[in-house]
Amino acid sequence: MSSSGYIRYHGLLLPPIAHTMDSLEFAQNFAVEDSDVFAVTYPKSGTIWMQEILPLVLNGGDLTPIHTIPNWDRVPWLEESRLALVVDQLVSPRALVSHFPYNLMPPSLSTSKAKVIYVMRNPKDLVVSSYYFHQMAEFLEDPGTFDEFMDKFLEGRVLFGKWTDHMKSWMNTELGDRIMYLTFEEMLQDLPAALRRISNFLGRNHSEEVIQKIAEHCSFKAMKSNTMSNFSLVPKVYMDNDKSHFFRKGIAGDWENHFSSEQLARFKSVIRKELEGESFSLPWSM
Ligand code: A3P
């Protein structure tokens, strides 16, 4: 246990409501199948969006799973305790999500033929989204002021550690053509185009009709009103919608409404320094 009430796992802070030593061990020993698909994200980068998209892409647009199974059981988190309870009900090809850095993924991932979609989001928007999420998610630490929360984020004293470490781990894997990189902004800008990329990567090559159907059901508006995805099934003691909504704004560029010029300079300088010498470049101006 860390001093904050989160558990500490390989240096990462995790909320004990969903993560236990048993669930983390279960994740380590998870037997990845060749047909498995993982959507990996740093928190607040589009995880729940992928929990809607993946079943639809994998099953050709059949709406049954997204309308009958809550997102956390439909496409469970690899590292959370629900996985052990639902794993036997997952239908092949299985879709999972994870916030783990690459080095904490189960060893069976690298020996399998499973595919990974790494979804990333402009960190300036991500820190804003995370700040509001910490206000409404009662199982997370109070974020304090936005300025305090930004410092915590830059120092990695937040869930799943430093964003830059997460990026570095996933940009430098040996997965070759088994990993696809996708941005939140790309999905926002042209969801059908992003869905075509996902569909082709997963070998589905769906018709335009199927792509348009999936896009319609994965819009911000559609997901916000889907009770199986909008967390309205979660009691208020865990998620308080009076404080902020999980489906808050779903836009790019909200950081401009939150960052002062001093905060922007600090943020950019830390991120640039952390990524110095890396061979990849960020898809956003920083
Ligand atoms: P905001 O807080 O900026 O609105 P995660 O699922 O990784 O926790 O990410 C949550 C963020 O994704 C929230 O961002 C949420 O609104 C946004 N999001 C989820 N589904 C979306 C969709 N269909 N379209 C746009 N944004 C979406």
Residues whose N, C-alpha, C, O or C-beta is under 5 A from the ligand:
A	BS01	A3P	Y42 P43 K44 S45 G46 T47 I48 W49 S129 C218 S219 F220 M223 F246 F247 R248 K249 G250 I251
